[in-house]
């Protein structure tokens, strides 16, 4: 297959400014091991728009849209295994947080509870919350991001939110004052970490992409960048590894 120069790579699902340089370094190393591909990461076209581009060589996506609408358009490359509390073998559980320290099952029985949700197409922020809640929260405010969901709970505009475990870890490091008033009151179901996908037309490149990402994560030349991103290793996954999340909602 011809390898066009005009391809896109996007790893923008954890867009903390302090992590951007490390993310760029990770991709540069992966590209070196791959031997071709876009020189830099795409930071102007962001998720979810970038996922559906037919020139996407690698993009970090979300598990719910993957299994509900993207599965015919992309092939799954794998996922990163993150060194954050509760994560193992490239899986994690969302952290459900609130100002009130009561456990989620008690809070869910309280009238007038408002849930902050980053997006209703989010596996970690919405599907996981509904699964842990045992249904749909009675009132929802959509925030646009996990960080803004945390801030909505801190500010009192919402009472509870389900936050991606990696985001929660980095936010605790970078903005400890923002999370100090909050309590972890529950956990979402264990799900695979964010999928790395490639456009279907690059499916033949899956072995090479997997080898390049594995080599990059293990490359001693970028050990500091990988540690900053809290990545332990790259784990090859297929679509079949994500399909079980469909059963989280009735």
LONU-493096 format. One record per residue: x, y, z of N, C-alpha, C, O in turn. Coordinates in pm, whole numbers, padded with zeros to 5 digits, always signed. Layout:
BEGIN
XYZXYZXYZXYZ/...
***
This chain:
BEGIN
+00084-00119+00000+00000+00000+00000+00087+00125+00000+00187+00132+00072/+00050+00222-00080+00123+00348-00082+00109+00417+00053+00005+00409+00118/+00216+00483+00094+00214+00553+00223+00217+00703+00198+00325+00760+00178/+00101+00769+00199+00097+00912+00169+00159+00994+00281+00153+00957+00398/+00217+01107+00243+00275+01197+00343+00167+01271+00422+00186+01302+00539/+00054+01300+00359-00050+01382+00420-00140+01298+00508-00257+01276+00475/-00087+01252+00620-00166+01179+00718-00165+01255+00849-00085+01347+00869/-00256+01218+00939-00275+01291+01064-00256+01196+01182-00300+01081+01179/-00191+01245+01286-00182+01173+01412-00232+01266+01523-00196+01384+01526/-00315+01214+01612-00373+01295+01718-00374+01217+01848-00429+01106+01855/-00313+01274+01951-00313+01214+02085-00360+01321+02183-00291+01352+02280/-00478+01376+02157-00522+01497+02226-00632+01473+02328-00704+01567+02363/-00647+01350+02377-00755+01324+02472-00720+01364+02616-00808+01374+02701/-00592+01386+02643-00551+01439+02773-00473+01568+02747-00350+01570+02760/-00543+01675+02711-00476+01794+02658-00428+01893+02765-00443+02014+02748/-00373+01842+02874-00316+01933+02972-00196+02004+02909-00109+01937+02853/-00189+02136+02916-00076+02208+02855+00060+02157+02900+00155+02153+02822/+00069+02118+03027+00198+02072+03079+00240+01937+03022+00357+01898+03036/+00148+01864+02959+00179+01733+02902+00200+01737+02751+00235+01636+02690/+00180+01853+02690+00186+01858+02544+00325+01824+02491+00337+01750+02393/+00428+01878+02553+00564+01851+02504+00596+01702+02515+00656+01645+02424/+00555+01638+02624+00580+01496+02641+00503+01415+02538+00553+01315+02486/+00381+01459+02507+00301+01389+02406+00364+01402+02269+00368+01306+02192/+00413+01521+02237+00482+01541+02110+00607+01453+02101+00636+01395+01996/+00679+01443+02212+00800+01359+02215+00765+01213+02192+00835+01142+02120/+00657+01167+02254+00615+01028+02236+00585+01000+02090+00628+00898+02036/+00510+01090+02025+00478+01065+01885+00603+01070+01797+00619+00988+01707/+00692+01166+01822+00814+01175+01741+00893+01045+01748+00948+00999+01648/+00899+00987+01866+00971+00860+01883+00898+00746+01811+00961+00664+01745/+00766+00742+01824+00688+00638+01756+00706+00649+01605+00720+00548+01536/+00705+00771+01554+00724+00791+01410+00862+00744+01366+00877+00686+01258/+00962+00769+01449+01098+00724+01415+01102+00571+01405+01165+00516+01315/+01036+00504+01497+01033+00358+01492+00948+00308+01375+00977+00204+01317/+00844+00383+01342+00757+00343+01231+00825+00367+01096+00814+00287+01004/+00896+00479+01088+00968+00511+00965+00892+00596+00867+00943+00626+00759/+00771+00637+00902+00692+00725+00815+00577+00780+00899+00561+00745+01016/+00498+00868+00838+00385+00926+00908+00402+01075+00927+00507+01131+00893/+00299+01142+00982+00308+01287+01001+00420+01323+01096+00446+01254+01195/+00488+01432+01064+00603+01473+01144+00560+01515+01284+00629+01485+01382/+00448+01584+01294+00400+01632+01424+00256+01590+01448+00187+01545+01357/+00213+01607+01571+00076+01576+01607-00019+01688+01565+00020+01804+01555/-00143+01652+01542-00248+01747+01509-00308+01800+01639-00360+01724+01720/-00299+01933+01658-00354+01996+01778-00465+02095+01747-00528+02149+01838/-00489+02120+01619-00591+02219+01582-00726+02153+01556-00829+02207+01594/-00726+02036+01490-00848+01958+01472-00854+01858+01586-00772+01766+01593/-00950+01876+01674-00952+01798+01798-01062+01693+01794-01149+01697+01708/-01059+01598+01889-01169+01504+01901-01300+01581+01926-01299+01686+01991/-01413+01530+01875-01429+01404+01803-01411+01416+01651-01413+01315+01580/-01394+01540+01599-01388+01557+01454-01274+01478+01391-01289+01422+01283/-01160+01473+01459-01042+01411+01399-01060+01260+01382-00996+01201+01295/-01144+01198+01463-01159+01052+01456-01213+01004+01322-01181+00894+01278/-01293+01087+01257-01361+01043+01134-01289+01085+01007-01342+01066+00897/-01172+01142+01019-01095+01176+00900-01037+01050+00838-00986+00963+00909/-01044+01040+00706-00994+00918+00642-00843+00918+00626-00786+00823+00573/-00777+01027+00672-00631+01030+00667-00569+01017+00807-00452+01047+00825/-00648+00972+00904-00596+00956+01040-00514+00827+01049-00566+00717+01034/-00386+00843+01074-00298+00727+01092-00310+00672+01234-00318+00551+01255/-00311+00762+01332-00331+00725+01472-00409+00835+01541-00377+00953+01526/-00511+00798+01616-00583+00893+01699-00628+00825+01826-00667+00708+01825/-00620+00898+01935-00672+00848+02062-00819+00886+02069-00854+01004+02064/-00904+00786+02082-01049+00807+02076-01113+00769+02209-01044+00751+02309/-01246+00759+02209-01323+00720+02327-01392+00587+02298-01435+00562+02186/-01402+00502+02398-01453+00368+02377-01599+00361+02338-01638+00270+02264/-01683+00456+02385-01826+00448+02353-01855+00481+02207-01921+00402+02140/-01808+00594+02155-01829+00617+02011-01763+00511+01924-01810+00483+01814/-01653+00453+01973-01590+00346+01896-01688+00232+01871-01700+00185+01758/-01759+00188+01974-01845+00070+01960-01985+00103+01912-02062+00013+01881/-02020+00232+01906-02156+00268+01863-02162+00326+01723-02264+00312+01655/-02054+00393+01677-02064+00455+01545-01935+00457+01464-01940+00477+01343/-01820+00438+01527-01693+00449+01454-01640+00316+01405-01548+00313+01323/-01696+00204+01452-01633+00074+01431-01620+00035+01284-01534-00045+01250/-01705+00091+01196-01693+00061+01053-01592+00152+00983-01555+00128+00868/-01548+00257+01053-01462+00357+00990-01316+00346+01033-01228+00399+00966/-01290+00278+01145-01155+00271+01199-01120+00128+01236-01207+00042+01248/-00992+00105+01253-00941-00021+01310-00874+00013+01442-00810+00117+01455/-00888-00075+01539-00830-00052+01671-00684-00096+01672-00650-00208+01633/-00598-00005+01716-00454-00034+01726-00422-00092+01863-00350-00191+01875/-00476-00030+01967-00449-00075+02103-00477+00036+02202-00556+00126+02174/-00412+00029+02318-00432+00130+02422-00306+00137+02507-00227+00043+02513/-00289+00250+02573-00180+00264+02669-00225+00212+02804-00339+00231+02846/-00133+00146+02872-00155+00105+03010-00099+00216+03099+00020+00247+03093/-00186+00276+03180-00148+00393+03259-00115+00357+03403-00180+00273+03464/-00014+00421+03454+00028+00403+03592-00045+00504+03680+00015+00601+03728/-00173+00481+03699-00255+00562+03788-00332+00466+03879-00350+00350+03844/-00378+00514+03994-00447+00425+04088-00564+00350+04024-00649+00410+03958/-00567+00220+04044-00677+00137+03997-00663+00087+03855-00740+00001+03813/-00567+00139+03779-00549+00096+03640-00462-00028+03635-00367-00042+03712/-00493-00118+03542-00409-00236+03521-00437-00292+03383-00551-00292+03335/-00332-00341+03319-00343-00408+03189-00425-00326+03089-00509-00381+03017/-00401-00196+03086-00469-00104+02993-00621-00099+03016-00698-00081+02922/-00661-00116+03143-00801-00096+03182-00803-00005+03304-00704+00006+03376/-00917+00059+03327-00933+00141+03447-01080+00154+03481-01167+00112+03405/-01107+00214+03595-01242+00246+03637-01252+00396+03658-01164+00456+03720/-01358+00457+03607-01377+00599+03629-01390+00630+03778-01434+00546+03856/-01351+00750+03816-01359+00797+03953-01485+00884+03965-01498+00984+03895/-01575+00846+04052-01698+00923+04071-01679+01011+04193-01653+00962+04303/-01691+01141+04172-01656+01237+04276-01776+01325+04312-01868+01345+04233/-01772+01375+04437-01876+01465+04483-01825+01549+04598-01723+01517+04658/-01895+01657+04629-01861+01736+04748-01905+01665+04876-01839+01672+04979/-02019+01597+04866-02075+01521+04978-02002+01388+04989-01993+01316+04890/-01950+01352+05106-01873+01228+05118-01959+01101+05120-01904+00991+05120/-02090+01114+05120-02172+00993+05120-02147+00911+04995-02123+00968+04888/-02151+00778+05005-02130+00693+04887-02237+00717+04782-02346+00765+04811/-02202+00683+04660-02289+00714+04546-02430+00658+04563-02527+00726+04530/-02443+00536+04614-02577+00477+04623-02667+00555+04718-02789+00555+04702/-02607+00622+04817-02687+00707+04905-02718+00840+04838-02831+00889+04846/-02621+00898+04774-02642+01025+04707-02747+01012+04597-02826+01103+04576/-02748+00898+04529-02842+00878+04419-02986+00875+04467-03078+00893+04387/-03007+00852+04595-03143+00850+04649-03188+00986+04700-03300+01000+04750/-03101+01086+04687-03131+01221+04735-03199+01302+04625-03152+01304+04511/-03308+01368+04658-03380+01449+04560-03296+01568+04515-03223+01627+04594/-03308+01602+04388-03245+01723+04336-03098+01711+04302-03033+01812+04276/-03045+01590+04301-02903+01572+04269-02877+01606+04122-02951+01562+04034/-02773+01683+04098-02734+01722+03962-02601+01656+03928-02505+01665+04005/-02593+01592+03813-02469+01530+03767-02405+01617+03659-02473+01665+03568/-02274+01638+03670-02197+01706+03566-02142+01600+03471-02081+01503+03515/-02162+01620+03343-02121+01522+03242-02041+01593+03134-02084+01695+03080/-01924+01539+03103-01843+01603+03000-01911+01597+02863-01909+01694+02787/-01972+01480+02832-02039+01461+02704-02123+01335+02715-02079+01236+02775/-02241+01336+02659-02326+01217+02667-02283+01108+02570-02350+01005+02559/-02172+01127+02499-02112+01024+02415-01986+00967+02479-01907+00901+02413/-01968+00994+02609-01845+00958+02679-01863+00829+02757-01958+00815+02834/-01770+00735+02738-01773+00610+02814-01742+00635+02961-01812+00585+03049/-01639+00713+02989-01596+00734+03127-01684+00833+03200-01707+00819+03321/-01734+00934+03129-01808+01041+03196-01957+01022+03204-02022+01076+03294/-02015+00945+03111-02161+00931+03106-02206+00786+03118-02285+00753+03207/-02156+00699+03031-02197+00558+03036-02156+00496+03169-02236+00425+03231/-02034+00521+03214-01988+00465+03341-02069+00520+03458-02098+00448+03553/-02105+00647+03452-02186+00706+03558-02323+00641+03564-02371+00607+03673/-02388+00623+03450-02519+00559+03449-02512+00415+03502-02600+00371+03576/-02407+00345+03463-02392+00207+03509-02377+00203+03662-02441+00122+03729/-02292+00291+03716-02271+00293+03860-02394+00345+03934-02423+00301+04045/-02466+00438+03873-02585+00499+03933-02700+00399+03938-02784+00403+04028/-02702+00308+03841-02813+00215+03828-02928+00274+03751-03043+00234+03768/-02896+00370+03663-02997+00438+03583-02945+00573+03540-02825+00598+03544/-03036+00661+03501-02998+00794+03454-03019+00896+03564-03129+00904+03620/-02919+00976+03597-02938+01081+03697-03054+01173+03658-03076+01197+03539/-03129+01224+03755-03248+01302+03722-03220+01436+03657-03302+01488+03582/-03103+01492+03686-03070+01623+03629-02923+01623+03588-02837+01576+03663/-02897+01675+03470-02763+01670+03414-02724+01806+03358-02805+01872+03293/-02601+01848+03383-02544+01966+03318-02425+01918+03236-02336+01851+03289/-02422+01953+03108-02313+01912+03020-02204+02018+03022-02232+02136+03001/-02080+01976+03048-01971+02071+03069-01873+02082+02954-01810+02187+02937/-01858+01976+02874-01764+01979+02763-01630+01914+02790-01558+01883+02695/-01595+01892+02916-01468+01826+02947-01472+01772+03089-01551+01818+03171/-01386+01673+03116-01379+01619+03252-01333+01726+03351-01385+01734+03462/-01236+01806+03311-01186+01910+03401-01298+02007+03436-01311+02048+03551/-01378+02045+03337-01489+02137+03365-01598+02071+03449-01668+02138+03523/-01612+01938+03437-01706+01868+03525-01660+01876+03670-01740+01898+03761/-01530+01858+03693-01476+01872+03828-01503+02012+03880-01545+02029+03994/-01478+02110+03798-01497+02249+03842-01644+02279+03869-01676+02358+03958/-01733+02216+03794-01876+02236+03817-01916+02182+03954-01998+02242+04023/-01859+02068+03993-01889+02011+04124-01830+02098+04235-01896+02124+04336/-01707+02144+04216-01644+02231+04316-01725+02358+04335-01742+02405+04447/-01775+02414+04224-01848+02541+04230-01991+02526+04279-02058+02626+04305/-02039+02402+04293-02175+02381+04339-02279+02380+04230-02399+02375+04259/-02236+02385+04105-02332+02379+03994-02377+02234+03969-02476+02211+03899/-02304+02140+04025-02340+01998+04017-02297+01932+04146-02215+01986+04221/-02352+01813+04171-02323+01741+04295-02231+01622+04274-02166+01576+04368/-02226+01572+04152-02152+01449+04127-02103+01449+03983-02164+01511+03896/-01993+01379+03958-01942+01363+03822-01857+01237+03816-01796+01198+03915/-01854+01175+03699-01768+01060+03674-01651+01106+03588-01671+01159+03478/-01531+01086+03638-01411+01143+03576-01316+01032+03534-01288+00940+03610/-01267+01043+03413-01163+00951+03363-01049+00944+03464-01002+01047+03513/-01005+00822+03496-00906+00803+03602-00774+00872+03572-00707+00919+03665/-00735+00880+03446-00608+00945+03411-00620+01096+03429-00530+01160+03482/-00733+01151+03383-00757+01294+03402-00758+01329+03551-00697+01427+03593/-00825+01247+03631-00834+01272+03775-00695+01273+03838-00667+01356+03924/-00609+01181+03798-00474+01175+03853-00396+01302+03818-00337+01366+03905/-00397+01338+03688-00318+01455+03647-00375+01584+03707-00299+01674+03742/-00505+01593+03718-00564+01712+03778-00523+01725+03925-00497+01835+03974/-00517+01611+03994-00473+01614+04133-00330+01662+04148-00296+01728+04246/-00245+01628+04051-00106+01674+04054-00094+01822+04021-00018+01895+04085/-00170+01865+03922-00152+01999+03868-00238+02105+03935-00200+02221+03941/-00354+02065+03984-00443+02161+04049-00496+02100+04179-00616+02079+04193/-00407+02073+04274-00452+02007+04397-00560+02084+04471-00646+02023+04535/-00558+02216+04462-00660+02295+04530-00797+02271+04470-00899+02285+04537/-00800+02236+04340-00928+02214+04272-00995+02087+04318-01117+02078+04320/-00916+01986+04355-00975+01858+04393-00983+01839+04545-01048+01745+04592/-00919+01926+04620-00914+01908+04765-01053+01904+04830-01072+01828+04925/-01151+01984+04783-01282+01980+04850-01366+01858+04814-01476+01841+04867/-01316+01773+04725-01398+01665+04670-01365+01530+04733-01258+01509+04789/-01461+01440+04720-01447+01305+04773-01472+01205+04661-01558+01226+04575/-01396+01096+04662-01425+00985+04571-01536+00904+04636-01515+00844+04742/-01654+00901+04574-01772+00837+04635-01814+00710+04561-01910+00644+04599/-01742+00676+04456-01774+00554+04383-01677+00533+04269-01589+00616+04244/-01695+00423+04200-01612+00390+04084-01702+00337+03973-01804+00272+03999/-01664+00366+03852-01734+00310+03737-01690+00167+03712-01602+00117+03782/-01749+00101+03614-01709-00036+03579-01569-00036+03518-01524+00065+03464/-01502-00149+03526-01369-00160+03464-01385-00169+03313-01457-00255+03262/-01318-00080+03243-01328-00074+03097-01187-00058+03038-01095-00017+03109/-01170-00090+02910-01040-00066+02847-01008+00083+02843-01098+00166+02831/-00881+00115+02853-00838+00255+02841-00869+00308+02700-00908+00232+02611/-00851+00438+02684-00887+00502+02557-00825+00430+02438-00704+00406+02437/-00906+00394+02338-00851+00322+02222-00769+00411+02131-00806+00526+02105/-00660+00359+02082-00588+00420+01972-00641+00355+01845-00644+00233+01833/-00682+00437+01750-00744+00386+01628-00671+00440+01506-00598+00539+01514/-00693+00374+01394-00642+00420+01265-00755+00409+01163-00841+00323+01175/-00754+00496+01064-00856+00489+00960-00853+00351+00894-00747+00290+00879/-00970+00304+00855-00980+00168+00800-00884+00144+00686-00836+00032+00668/-00855+00247+00608-00767+00225+00493-00623+00197+00533-00542+00155+00450/-00590+00221+00662-00456+00189+00711-00454+00060+00790-00357+00033+00862/-00558-00021+00780-00567-00144+00861-00450-00237+00837-00408-00310+00927/-00395-00237+00715-00282-00324+00686-00156-00283+00765-00061-00361+00777/-00158-00162+00817-00042-00112+00891-00050-00143+01040+00038-00102+01116/-00153-00214+01084-00168-00241+01227-00044-00305+01290+00000-00257+01395/+00015-00409+01232+00135-00466+01296+00248-00365+01311+00315-00361+01415/+00269-00283+01209+00376-00184+01216+00346-00076+01318+00435-00033+01392/+00220-00031+01324+00182+00071+01421+00198+00019+01563+00249+00089+01650/+00154-00103+01585+00166-00161+01720+00312-00176+01761+00348-00148+01875/+00394-00220+01669+00536-00236+01699+00601-00101+01729+00683-00090+01821/+00565+00001+01653+00624+00134+01672+00583+00194+01805+00666+00254+01874/+00456+00181+01843+00409+00236+01969+00469+00161+02087+00507+00222+02188/+00479+00030+02076+00542-00048+02182+00688-00008+02200+00736+00009+02312/+00757+00008+02088+00899+00044+02094+00917+00184+02151+01011+00208+02228/+00828+00276+02115+00840+00413+02164+00822+00419+02316+00899+00486+02385/+00720+00350+02365+00694+00353+02509+00811+00294+02588+00839+00337+02700/+00880+00196+02528+00992+00131+02596+01127+00196+02565+01229+00154+02618/+01129+00298+02481+01255+00359+02436+01318+00439+02549+01256+00532+02600/+01441+00405+02590+01503+00478+02701+01530+00624+02671+01546+00705+02762/+01535+00659+02543+01562+00799+02507+01448+00892+02545+01470+01012+02560/+01328+00840+02562+01215+00926+02598+01152+00882+02731+01034+00904+02755/+01231+00820+02813+01181+00768+02941+01114+00877+03025+01011+00852+03088/+01171+00997+03026+01115+01107+03106+00978+01148+03055+00887+01172+03134/+00962+01155+02922+00833+01193+02865+00727+01087+02894+00614+01121+02929/+00763+00962+02880+00668+00853+02905+00626+00853+03052+00510+00829+03084/+00722+00879+03141+00689+00884+03284+00595+01000+03314+00504+00986+03395/+00617+01115+03250+00529+01230+03271+00386+01199+03228+00291+01248+03288/+00372+01119+03123+00240+01081+03073+00179+00966+03152+00064+00929+03130/+00256+00910+03245+00212+00799+03331+00181+00673+03250+00092+00596+03287/+00253+00653+03141+00231+00535+03057+00330+00425+03098+00451+00448+03107/+00276+00307+03122+00362+00192+03155+00402+00116+03030+00518+00080+03012/+00303+00091+02943+00331+00017+02821+00218+00038+02723+00113+00092+02757/+00240-00006+02601+00136-00010+02499+00083-00153+02491+00162-00248+02487/-00049-00168+02487-00111-00300+02482-00192-00311+02352-00284-00232+02331/-00160-00406+02264-00241-00425+02143-00382-00472+02179-00399-00571+02250/-00481-00402+02130-00621-00441+02147-00686-00447+02009-00636-00389+01913/-00797-00518+02002-00881-00522+01883-01019-00467+01919-01048-00442+02036/-01102-00449+01818-01239-00403+01843-01310-00496+01942-01387-00449+02026/-01285-00625+01932-01351-00721+02020-01326-00693+02168-01407-00730+02252/-01214-00629+02200-01184-00598+02339-01273-00486+02392-01289-00471+02513/-01330-00407+02303-01416-00294+02342-01565-00325+02331-01646-00261+02398/-01602-00420+02249-01744-00447+02228-01822-00477+02356-01939-00442+02364/-01761-00542+02458-01839-00567+02580-01892-00443+02649-01987-00453+02727/-01836-00324+02624-01888-00205+02691-02030-00172+02645-02101-00099+02713/-02070-00225+02531-02209-00204+02486-02309-00254+02588-02420-00201+02598/-02271-00355+02666-02364-00414+02763-02377-00331+02890-02456-00366+02978/-02301-00223+02902-02309-00141+03024-02441-00067+03034-02485-00034+03144/-02505-00041+02920-02635+00023+02920-02739-00074+02866-02708-00152+02776/-02861-00071+02919-02965-00163+02869-03004-00132+02725-03090-00200+02669/
***
